[in-house]
C-alpha cells in the first residue's frame, strides 16, 4: 500500500514537472513566433498564424496571452531582457572595450527593436513596473559599456546612452512602405557606419548635446 502510494506521488510529481516544462516551452515558442511575426507584419499580425508557427493551438496561445496587447507586452519584455543579458555578457568579455560595445550593439540590432517599439504607442504603459525594471537594466548596462570604452579612450566622450539607444531604434526601423525583410541586408552595414562614428578620436564636433533618455521619454 505504502509502495503504491509513493509510486503514485512520484508519478503525479513527475507529471506536474513535465506539465510545467511543456508550458514554459510553449510560452517560449509563442514569444519567438510572435516576435518574428510582429517584426515582419506589424502589430496586427495574425494571432492564428503565430499559434500555427509556434506549433500550438489557439487555446494554448490565449491561455498564456489573453489578448494581442498582452502578447506584444510579452514580446517586448522578452526582447528587452535578452538585450540586457547580452550587455551583461559583453561587460564580462575580455579584450577591447570598444569590441565589447560593438558586440552588444550588433546583438541589440539583431532584435530589431526599431520595428517593435513603434507598436507600443497607445497600447502600453511605459511606467509599468515590470517593463520599467527591464528597461532600466538595459540603460544601466549600456551606460557602463559606453563609459568603460570612453575611459579607455576608444569612444568619443560627447555621446551618451540616449544616442546609442536612439540610433539602434532608427537603424532597425523599416522605412515607410518598405518591409522589414527588405532592409535587413543593410542593417549590419549601417550599424557598422554608426559604430565607426563613435570611435575616438572624434573626426568632427557634434552639434547640440548628447541625447538623454529623459528627453526621449518626455512625450510618453
MIMI-273810 format. One line per 8 residues: for each residue x, y, z of N, C-alpha, C, O. Coordinates in steps of 0.1 Angstrom, whole numbers, plus 5000, padded with zeros to 4 digits. Atoms other than C-alpha are relative to their C-alpha. Example, Ala and Ser with C-alpha at 12.3 -4.5 7.8 and 13.67 -1.06 7.14 Angstrom:
BEGIN
5009 4988 5000 5123 4955 5078 5009 5012 5000 5019 5012 5007; 4991 4989 5000 5137 4989 5071 4992 5011 5008 4997 5022 5009
***
This chain:
BEGIN
5008 4988 5000 5000 5000 5000 5009 5012 5000 5007 5022 4992; 4991 4989 5000 5027 5024 5010 5008 5002 4988 5011 5013 4983; 4992 4999 5012 5048 5015 4980 4992 5006 4988 4997 5014 4981; 5008 4995 5011 5019 5021 4956 4997 5015 5002 4997 5023 4992; 5002 4986 4997 5012 5054 4973 5012 5009 4996 5010 5020 4990; 4988 4993 5004 5048 5065 4969 5002 5001 4985 5005 5012 4980; 4999 5000 5014 5048 5055 4933 4990 5010 4993 4994 5017 4984; 5010 4991 5005 5016 5074 4927 5004 5014 5001 5003 5023 4992
4995 4986 4997 5031 5105 4943 5011 5004 4990 5011 5015 4985; 4989 4997 5010 5062 5102 4921 4995 5003 4986 4999 5012 4979; 5006 4999 5013 5041 5098 4890 4993 5014 4999 4995 5021 4989; 5007 4987 5001 5020 5128 4899 5010 5012 5000 5008 5022 4993; 4990 4990 5000 5051 5149 4907 5007 5001 4987 5009 5012 4982; 4993 5000 5013 5068 5139 4875 4991 5006 4990 4996 5013 4981; 5010 4995 5009 5036 5147 4856 4999 5015 5001 4998 5023 4991; 5001 4986 4998 5034 5181 4872 5013 5008 4995 5011 5018 4989
4988 4994 5005 5071 5189 4864 5000 5000 4985 5003 5010 4979; 5000 5001 5015 5066 5177 4828 4990 5011 4995 4992 5017 4984; 5010 4990 5005 5035 5199 4825 5005 5014 5001 5003 5022 4992; 4994 4986 4999 5053 5230 4838 5011 5002 4989 5011 5013 4983; 4990 4999 5011 5082 5223 4814 4994 5002 4987 4999 5010 4979; 5006 4999 5013 5059 5219 4785 4994 5014 4999 4994 5020 4988; 5006 4986 5000 5041 5252 4795 5011 5010 4997 5008 5020 4989; 4989 4991 5002 5074 5270 4796 5005 5000 4985 5007 5010 4979
4995 5002 5014 5085 5256 4762 4989 5006 4990 4993 5013 4981; 5011 4995 5008 5051 5265 4747 5000 5016 5000 4999 5022 4990; 4999 4985 4999 5054 5301 4760 5012 5005 4992 5010 5016 4985; 4988 4995 5007 5089 5305 4746 4998 4999 4985 5002 5008 4977; 5003 5002 5014 5077 5291 4712 4991 5011 4995 4993 5017 4984; 5010 4989 5004 5048 5316 4711 5007 5013 4999 5005 5020 4990; 4993 4987 5000 5071 5345 4720 5009 5001 4988 5010 5012 4982; 4991 5000 5012 5096 5336 4693 4992 5002 4987 4996 5010 4979
5008 4998 5012 5069 5332 4667 4994 5014 4999 4993 5020 4988; 5007 4987 5000 5052 5364 4677 5010 5011 4997 5007 5020 4990; 4990 4990 5003 5084 5384 4676 5003 5001 4985 5003 5012 4979; 4998 5000 5014 5091 5373 4641 4988 5006 4992 4990 5013 4983; 5012 4995 5007 5055 5380 4630 4998 5015 5002 4995 5022 4992; 5001 4986 4998 5054 5414 4646 5010 5008 4993 5007 5019 4987; 4989 4993 5007 5087 5425 4631 4996 5000 4985 4998 5011 4979; 5003 5000 5014 5076 5414 4596 4987 5006 4996 4986 5013 4986
5013 4996 5004 5039 5421 4596 4994 5011 5008 4983 5016 5005; 5006 4990 4992 5034 5447 4623 4991 4995 5012 4990 4983 5013; 5008 5004 4988 5012 5448 4654 4988 4992 4997 4982 4985 5006; 5012 5007 5003 4982 5434 4636 5003 4986 4994 4994 4981 4987; 4997 5014 5005 5000 5401 4626 4989 4990 5005 4984 4992 5017; 5010 5010 4996 4976 5372 4627 5004 4991 5012 5015 4985 5012; 4998 5008 4988 4974 5355 4661 4999 4985 4996 5005 4977 5002; 5001 5014 5004 4962 5323 4644 5013 4995 4994 5017 4984 4996
4988 5004 5007 4993 5323 4622 5011 4998 5010 5020 4989 5009; 4990 5001 4989 5015 5329 4653 4999 4987 5007 5009 4980 5010; 5003 5013 4993 4999 5299 4670 5005 4989 4991 5012 4979 4996; 4996 5011 5010 5005 5277 4639 5015 4999 4999 5021 4989 5000; 4985 5000 5001 5041 5288 4636 5006 4995 5013 5017 4988 5012; 4994 5005 4987 5047 5281 4673 4997 4985 5002 5003 4979 5011; 5003 5014 4998 5032 5247 4669 4991 4997 5012 4991 4986 5018; 5009 5002 4989 5005 5252 4695 4986 5004 4995 4984 5009 4984
5014 4997 5004 4967 5255 4694 4997 5015 5005 5004 5020 5013; 5004 4987 4996 4949 5288 4697 4997 5001 5015 5000 5011 5021; 5003 5000 4986 4937 5279 4732 5012 5001 5008 5012 5008 5019; 4987 4999 4993 4973 5275 4743 5005 5014 5000 5010 5019 5010; 4996 4986 5001 4982 5309 4730 4993 5009 5009 4999 5017 5016; 5008 4991 4992 4953 5326 4747 5001 4997 5015 4999 5005 5023; 4998 5003 4986 4960 5307 4779 5012 5008 5006 5012 5012 5017; 4988 4993 4995 4994 5323 4781 4999 5015 4998 5003 5023 5006
5002 4985 5003 4984 5357 4765 4986 5002 4996 4982 4999 4985; 5015 4999 5002 4947 5366 4768 4996 5009 4988 4985 5007 4983; 5003 4991 5011 4949 5393 4741 5013 5005 4993 5024 5002 4997; 4989 4996 5008 4971 5409 4715 5010 5009 5008 5022 5008 5007; 4991 4991 4992 4984 5436 4739 5008 4993 5009 5020 4996 5011; 4993 5008 4991 4994 5410 4764 5012 4993 4993 5023 4992 4998; 4989 5007 5007 5014 5392 4737 5011 5010 4995 5023 5007 4996; 4991 4990 5003 5030 5424 4725 5009 5004 5012 5021 5005 5011
4993 4997 4988 5039 5432 4760 5011 4989 5004 5022 4992 5007; 4991 5012 4997 5054 5397 4765 5012 5000 4991 5024 4998 4995; 4989 5000 5010 5075 5400 4733 5010 5011 5003 5022 5009 5004; 4991 4989 4998 5089 5434 4741 5008 4998 5013 5020 5001 5014; 4993 5003 4987 5097 5424 4777 5011 4990 4998 5022 4991 5003; 4990 5010 5002 5115 5393 4765 5012 5005 4992 5023 5002 4995; 4989 4994 5008 5135 5412 4739 5008 5009 5008 5021 5009 5007; 4992 4991 4992 5145 5438 4764 5009 4992 5010 5020 4996 5012
4992 5008 4991 5157 5411 4788 5011 4994 4993 5023 4993 4998; 4989 5006 5008 5177 5394 4760 5011 5011 4997 5023 5008 4998; 4991 4989 5002 5193 5428 4752 5008 5003 5012 5021 5005 5012; 4993 4998 4988 5202 5433 4788 5010 4989 5003 5021 4991 5008; 4991 5011 4998 5216 5398 4791 5013 5001 4991 5024 4998 4995; 4988 4999 5010 5238 5405 4760 5009 5011 5005 5021 5010 5003; 4991 4990 4994 5251 5437 4776 5008 4995 5011 5020 4998 5013; 4993 5006 4989 5260 5418 4807 5011 4991 4996 5022 4992 5001
4989 5009 5005 5279 5392 4787 5011 5008 4994 5023 5005 4995; 4990 4992 5006 5297 5419 4768 5009 5007 5010 5021 5008 5008; 4992 4995 4989 5308 5435 4800 5010 4990 5006 5021 4994 5011; 4992 5011 4995 5322 5402 4811 5011 4995 4991 5021 4988 4995; 4991 5005 5010 5341 5396 4779 5014 5007 5001 5014 5019 5005; 4986 4994 5000 5379 5402 4778 5002 5007 4987 4995 5005 4977; 4996 4994 5013 5396 5423 4752 4996 5015 5000 4993 5021 5011; 5003 4986 5002 5389 5458 4738 4986 5004 5006 4976 4997 5003
5013 4994 4995 5362 5479 4755 4991 5003 4988 4979 5002 4989; 5008 4996 5011 5352 5491 4721 4994 4987 4993 4982 4987 4989; 5005 5012 5006 5348 5455 4708 4988 4994 5009 4979 4989 5003; 5011 5004 4991 5326 5447 4739 4987 5008 4996 4976 5003 4995; 5011 4992 5004 5304 5477 4729 4995 4996 4987 4983 4996 4984; 5004 5003 5014 5304 5467 4693 4992 4987 5000 4981 4986 4993; 5007 5013 4999 5293 5431 4701 4986 5002 5005 4976 4996 5001; 5013 4997 4994 5265 5444 4722 4991 5007 4990 4979 5004 4989
5008 4993 5010 5253 5469 4696 4994 4991 4989 4983 4992 4985; 5005 5009 5011 5251 5442 4669 4990 4991 5005 4980 4988 4998; 5010 5010 4994 5233 5418 4692 4987 5007 5002 4976 5001 5000; 5012 4993 4998 5208 5445 4701 4993 5003 4987 4980 5003 4986; 5006 4997 5013 5203 5454 4664 4993 4988 4995 4983 4989 4988; 5006 5012 5005 5195 5418 4657 4986 4998 5005 4978 4990 4999; 5013 5002 4994 5165 5420 4680 4990 5009 4993 4978 5008 4996; 5009 4991 5008 5150 5447 4656 4991 5008 5009 4979 5009 5007
5007 4992 4990 5140 5470 4685 4992 5011 4993 4981 5015 4997; 5006 4989 5007 5132 5497 4660 4987 4996 4993 4978 5005 4992; 5012 5005 5006 5105 5476 4644 4989 4997 5010 4977 4998 5008; 5010 5004 4989 5089 5466 4677 4995 5012 5008 4983 5012 5011; 5004 4989 4991 5089 5498 4697 4988 5008 4995 4980 5012 5003; 5012 4992 5004 5065 5518 4675 4987 4994 5002 4976 5000 5003; 5012 5007 4998 5039 5491 4680 4994 5003 5014 4982 5000 5016; 5005 4999 4986 5036 5500 4717 4993 5013 5002 4986 5015 5012
5006 4987 4999 5023 5535 4711 4985 4999 5002 4978 4993 4994; 5014 5001 4997 4989 5538 4727 4995 4987 5006 4983 4985 5009; 5004 5013 4995 4989 5502 4738 5007 4996 5013 5004 4986 5019; 4991 5004 4990 5014 5502 4766 5004 5011 5010 5006 5022 5006; 4996 4991 4989 5022 5519 4799 5015 4999 5002 5020 4989 5007; 4986 5001 4998 5059 5528 4798 5005 5000 5014 5016 4996 5017; 4996 5000 4986 5059 5531 4836 4995 4987 5007 4996 4987 5019; 5004 5013 4993 5045 5496 4842 5013 4994 5006 5023 4993 4999
4988 5003 4992 5069 5483 4869 5009 4989 4993 5021 4990 4993; 4993 5011 5006 5079 5450 4851 5009 5005 4989 5021 5002 4989; 4992 4995 5012 5090 5467 4819 5009 5011 5004 5020 5012 4998; 4992 4989 4996 5104 5497 4836 5013 4995 5006 5024 5000 5004; 4988 5006 4994 5128 5475 4856 5009 4994 4989 5021 4996 4990; 4992 5006 5011 5139 5457 4824 5007 5011 4992 5019 5010 4989; 4995 4989 5007 5144 5490 4806 5012 5007 5007 5022 5010 5001; 4990 4993 4992 5164 5505 4834 5013 4991 5001 5024 4996 5001
4989 5009 5001 5186 5474 4834 5008 5002 4987 5021 5002 4988; 4993 4998 5013 5194 5478 4797 5008 5014 5000 5019 5014 4996; 4994 4987 5000 5201 5515 4802 5013 5001 5009 5023 5007 5005; 4989 5000 4991 5224 5509 4832 5012 4993 4994 5024 4998 4994; 4990 5008 5006 5244 5482 4814 5006 5006 4988 5018 5006 4986; 4995 4993 5012 5247 5501 4782 5008 5012 5004 5019 5014 4998; 4992 4988 4995 5259 5532 4801 5014 4995 5005 5024 5002 5003; 4988 5005 4995 5285 5510 4817 5010 4997 4989 5022 4999 4989
4992 5004 5012 5297 5497 4783 5006 5013 4994 5018 5013 4990; 4995 4987 5006 5300 5533 4770 5010 5006 5008 5021 5010 5003; 4991 4993 4991 5317 5547 4800 5014 4993 5000 5024 4999 5001; 4987 5008 5000 5343 5519 4800 5008 5002 4988 5020 5004 4988; 4993 4998 5012 5351 5524 4764 5005 5015 4999 5016 5017 4993; 4996 4986 4999 5353 5562 4770 5013 5001 5009 5022 5008 5005; 4989 5000 4991 5377 5557 4799 5013 4994 4993 5024 4999 4996; 4988 5006 5008 5399 5535 4776 5004 5009 4989 5014 5005 4982
4996 4992 5011 5400 5563 4751 4996 4995 4986 5001 4999 4976; 5004 5007 5012 5383 5541 4725 4987 5006 4994 4983 5003 4982; 5013 4994 5005 5349 5560 4722 5000 5015 5004 5005 5019 5014; 5001 4986 4998 5343 5597 4718 4993 5003 5013 4984 4996 5017; 5006 4996 4987 5333 5615 4750 4987 5008 5000 4981 5011 5010; 5011 4991 5001 5305 5636 4737 4987 4992 4996 4977 4998 4991; 5012 5008 5003 5279 5607 4733 4996 4994 5013 5004 4992 5023; 5005 5006 4988 5257 5591 4759 4990 4988 4996 4989 4984 4985
5008 5012 5002 5233 5561 4763 4988 5004 4991 4985 4996 4982; 5012 4997 5008 5204 5580 4747 5004 5000 4985 4996 4997 4977; 4995 5000 5014 5225 5584 4715 5000 4986 4994 4996 4984 4983; 4999 5014 5005 5231 5547 4712 4986 4994 4999 4984 4987 4989; 5014 5006 5001 5195 5537 4720 4992 5006 4989 4985 4999 4982; 5007 4993 5011 5181 5563 4696 5005 4995 4986 4997 4992 4977; 4994 5005 5013 5205 5551 4668 4995 4986 4997 4992 4983 4986; 5004 5014 5002 5196 5515 4674 4986 4999 4995 4982 4991 4987
5014 4999 5003 5159 5523 4672 4998 5004 4985 4990 4998 4978; 5001 4994 5013 5163 5543 4640 5006 4990 4989 5000 4989 4978; 4993 5008 5010 5187 5519 4622 4993 4986 4998 4995 4980 4988; 5007 5012 5001 5164 5489 4628 4985 5001 4997 4977 4992 4998; 5014 4998 5003 5131 5505 4619 4998 5001 4985 5005 5008 4978; 5003 4999 5014 5117 5499 4584 4996 5014 4995 4989 5021 5003; 5004 4987 5005 5112 5529 4562 4985 4998 4996 4980 4987 4994; 5014 5000 5004 5075 5538 4554 4999 4993 4986 5005 4997 4977
5002 5007 5013 5063 5514 4527 5010 4990 4996 5010 4984 4986; 4989 5009 5003 5094 5492 4529 4999 4989 5011 5000 4992 5023; 5001 5011 4990 5091 5457 4546 5013 4999 5007 5024 5002 5002; 4988 5002 4991 5115 5448 4574 5010 4991 4993 5022 4994 4994; 4990 5010 5006 5130 5419 4554 5008 5007 4989 5019 5003 4986; 4993 4994 5011 5139 5442 4526 5012 5009 5004 5021 5012 4997; 4989 4992 4995 5161 5464 4548 5010 4992 5008 5021 4998 5012; 4991 5007 4991 5177 5436 4568 5014 4999 4995 5024 4999 5003
4986 5002 5006 5206 5432 4544 5008 5013 5002 5021 5012 5000; 4993 4988 4999 5215 5468 4550 5003 5004 5015 5011 5013 5018; 4999 4996 4986 5212 5470 4588 5014 4998 5005 5020 5007 5012; 4987 5003 4995 5246 5454 4596 5010 5011 4994 5018 5016 5002; 4991 4990 5007 5263 5478 4571 4998 5014 5007 5008 5021 5010; 5003 4987 4994 5246 5509 4587 5004 5001 5015 5008 5011 5020; 4996 5000 4987 5252 5498 4622 5016 5001 5001 5021 5008 5010; 4986 4998 5000 5289 5495 4614 5004 5014 4997 5014 5019 5003
4997 4986 5002 5289 5530 4600 4998 5008 5012 5006 5017 5016; 5003 4993 4988 5273 5542 4632 5012 4998 5010 5016 5007 5017; 4989 5003 4991 5300 5524 4653 5013 5007 4997 5020 5012 5005; 4988 4993 5004 5328 5539 4633 4999 5015 5004 5009 5021 5008; 5002 4987 4995 5313 5573 4642 5002 5002 5015 5004 5013 5019; 4998 4999 4985 5316 5565 4679 5015 5000 5004 5018 5003 5015; 4986 5002 4997 5353 5559 4677 5007 5013 5004 5005 5024 4999; 4991 4989 4996 5379 5582 4694 5013 4997 4993 5017 4986 4992
5004 4986 4999 5395 5604 4684 4989 5004 4991 4988 4999 4979; 5011 4996 5009 5364 5621 4670 5005 5008 4988 5014 5016 4990; 4996 4993 5012 5367 5634 4635 4992 5013 4998 4995 5020 4988; 5007 4988 5001 5342 5662 4640 4993 5003 5013 4993 4995 5022; 5007 4996 4988 5323 5682 4666 4985 4997 4998 4980 5001 4988; 5014 5003 5001 5287 5670 4672 4992 5013 5003 4995 5019 5013; 5009 4989 4997 5260 5697 4671 4992 4996 5012 4989 4984 5015; 5009 5003 4989 5238 5700 4702 5007 4993 5011 5019 4994 5013
4994 5007 4989 5243 5678 4732 4996 4985 4999 4987 4981 4991; 5003 5015 5000 5242 5640 4739 4985 4998 5004 4980 5005 5013; 5014 5003 4997 5207 5627 4738 4999 4993 5013 5006 4984 5017; 5002 5007 4987 5194 5618 4772 4987 4992 4999 4978 4996 4992; 5012 5009 5000 5168 5591 4779 4988 5008 5006 4977 5005 5002; 5011 4992 4995 5148 5616 4799 4993 5009 4989 4981 5010 4988; 5005 4992 5011 5144 5638 4768 4992 4992 4991 4981 4996 4986; 5007 5009 5009 5134 5609 4747 4987 4995 5005 4978 4992 4997
5012 5005 4994 5107 5599 4771 4990 5012 5004 4980 5009 5010; 5009 4989 4996 5092 5634 4776 4986 4999 4995 4977 5004 5001; 5014 5001 5006 5063 5627 4753 4993 4987 5003 4981 4986 4998; 5007 5013 4997 5055 5593 4767 4988 5002 5009 4981 4993 5013
***
